[in-house]
Amino acid sequence: MRRLATALLCLAALVGCARPGETPVRDGPPVGTDWSTYQADVTAVRASTDPRSLVLTVALLADADGCSRNPRIEYLVEENNLIHANVVQDSRLSAVVGACPTHTPGETTLTVPGPIAGRTVVLNQEPWKLDGAQYHRCDPTFGCGPMPKDHCDHKWVDVVVRGMDVSRHSVGSVEGCDGSWLVMTVPFDPVPCGVEARPGCDASVNVRRYFLRWAGPGGWERIASSTEVGCGRVHTTAPAFPRKLCADLPRP
């Protein structure tokens, strides 16, 4: 009798859990069935035969049917002599891990009501400028303006300091520069205790001297650092470093 009762209970549970004609309820549509909109990265911009248009080369998700379709401009506005646009694509597999591991080039056209006439175009928040006969992505550091021709310009120094493992408040102080070689001091953290010193905070600042050489389009390259007077040990790394730029310098 006990075995019969147990069997009936199991049968009731099975019937209650799997009734004919019903399917399990899911929290949402199956992954990979709905098309959604994603950014399409722009890799090149070129002028069209139409003075109101530009042809954009974009990186489309690839490797499976459903990775990408319909590259297009979804947002377009002109202001302050700039053209702003968002470049997008549709995908139903982008959220599926490993479904679209590569990219393939595609094209879409940006068209505005009047002539573009060499205006800067901001695509997915990245500016592109006309340089001669071609468009180039603007430099992430100096923007669309020309890079400083003077290698000793403090804008080049700021680029180096931003790449150092120091406080965002740190500023490089140039002690000597001839365009090919540079020596400067940089504090690790000029405001370690904040604007109003915190109780118990040690406000001492660790300052180092850095020696650099010009490395071409990449800017300044660090070659040595020191906390000693004068040139320190820079000549063991770079014997050609000009002694006149550092010989008389005090301890940083």
N, C-alpha and C positions, 0 to 999 in steps of 0.2 A: 504493500500500500504506500509506503514511504517513497519507493522508487517511482511509482506512478505519479505521485504529487510533484516530485521534483521535475519529472519529464514535462508535465503540464505547465509548470512555471517557466521552464526554459523555452517551450514552444510559444507561450504568450509573449515572452520578451522578444523573441525573434519576429513574431508577427507585428508587434508594436514598433519595431525598429526598421522594418523593411516591408512596407505595404506596397502592393502592386501599383505601378504607375507613378510612384513618387521617386524623386531624386534628392540627394542630400543638398541642403541649403548652404550656399557659399556666401562669404562676406562681401564679395564683389565679383566682377567678371574675371574669367580665367586670364592669367598673365599672357600677354602677347596677342590678345584678340581685339583690343581697341587701339585706334590710331591716336597718338598724342603729338603735341608740337614741341620741338626741341631746337636749340640754337644750331645754326650751321656756320662753322668757322670759315671766314673768308681768307683765302690764300693768295689771291691776286686780283687786281683791278685794272681794267684797260678801257680806253675810250671806245665808243661805238661810232658807227657812221652817222648816227643820229646825235646831234650836239646836245640833245636833252637826256641822253642815256649813257650808262656805263654797264659794261659786261663784267659780272663778278664770278670768279672761280671759287667754288666752295668745296669743303670736305664733307662728303656724304657718308653716313654709316653704311657699311657694306658687309657682305659675305652670306647673306640669306635673303630670301624673298620676304619682304616686310620690314627690312631694316630702314629703308628710307624711300620717300616719295615727295614730290611737289616742293622742291626748293623754291623759296619766294621771299619777297619783301612784305613784311607784315605791318610795319610801322614806318611812316615817312613824314618828316617835317623839315621845313627850311626856316632857319632863324640865324640872325647875326652873321650872314654870309656863309653859313655852314649848312650842310645837308646831313641830317641824322636819319638813320635807318636801322631796323632790326632785320637780320637775315635768318630765316628759320627753315626747318624741314619737318616733315611728319614721319613718325616711326611707331610701329606697334611692337617692336622687339627691343627697343633701347633699354628697357627695364629688366630684360632677361639677361642674366649674367652669362657672358661668353657668346651670346647670339650674334653680335655684330663686332667682331674683334678688329676689323680693319676699316679703312676709308677708301673711297673712290672719288675722283674729281667730278664735279657737276657744275652747271652754270645757271645763273639767273640774271635777269636784267633789271637794273634800277633806272626808272624814268621819272623825271620831274617836269612840271609844266613849261619851264623856260630853259634856255641854254645853261649848261653846268659851268662853262667858261672857267675851268681850272679851279673851281672852289674846293675846299677841303671837305672830304666826305667822312662822316663818323659812322662806322659800321660795327654794330654790336659793341658800342662804346669805345672802339678803337679808331683813332683818326688816321686817314690816308690823305697824302698830299700829292699834287702833281709836281713831278720833278723832271723837267725837260719834256720828253714825250711820253713818260710812263708815270704811273702812280706807285708810290712807295708808302709802306706803313711808317707812321711817324715814330721817332725815337721815344722809348718809354721814359727816358730821363729828361731829355731836352725838348720834348714835344715836337711840334712841326716847324719850329724856328731853326735857324742855322746853329750848328754846334760851335762853341767858342773856338776861334782859331788860336787864341793864346792858351797854350797848355797850362800856364800858371793861373789861369782864371779860376776863381774860387768855386765856380760851378763844377769843375772837374774834381776839385778837392772834395766837395760835398759828396760826389758819387763814391769816392773811395771810403769815406767815413761811414756812409750808410751801409757799406758792405762789411764793416767791422763788427766784432762782437763787443760792442760798447753801448752805452745808453743812447736812446734816441735824442737825448739833449746834448750829446757830445758834439763839439765843433772842432775841426782841425785848424790849428794855428800855423801858418806857413812861416818857416824860419829861413828858408833859402830855396830858390827855384831858378833854373836857367832854361826851362823848356824841355830839357831832356832828363834832368835829375831834379828830385824834390826831397826836401827834408821838412818835417812838421811834427808838432806835438799834438797829442789827442788825450784828453782826460777820459778815464773809464766811465765816470759818472759825475758831472759837474754839480748836480743837485741831489746827492744821495739821501739827504734828510728832508727833501721837499722844500717848498717855498718857506714854510714855517718849520724850523727844526723840531723833529719829534723828540720827546724826552728819552735820553739814553742812546740816541743815535750818534755814531761817530762820523763826523762830517769830513774826515780826511779824504782826499781825492788822489787816486793813483793815476799819474800822468806818464806816458811813454813817448819816446821819440821814434818816429818812423822814417825810413829811408825808402824812396821809390824811384822807379825809372819809367819813362814814357814807353808804352807798349803798343802804340799805334791806335787804331780805331777803338780798341777796348779801354783806352785811357791809361791811368797810372797803375803800375804793378808794384806791390810791396816786395822788397828784397831783404829787409832787416829791420829790427827794432832794438831799442836800447834805453836804459835808464842811467847811462853814464854821461860824463861830460864829453863834449866834442863829437867826434865821429864814431865813438864806441867801437864796435867790431864790424862795422859795415864793410871795411876793406877786405875782410876775410871772405866775404860773400861776393862783393863787387869791387874789385881793385880799381876800376875806372871811375868810381864815384868821386866827383871833384872835392878835394879837401877844403877848398875855399868856402864851400857851402856849409861846412860843419865844424871846422877845426876850432873855432873860437866860441862855440856854443856852451853855455853853462849846463849844469845838470837839469834835466826837465822837471 
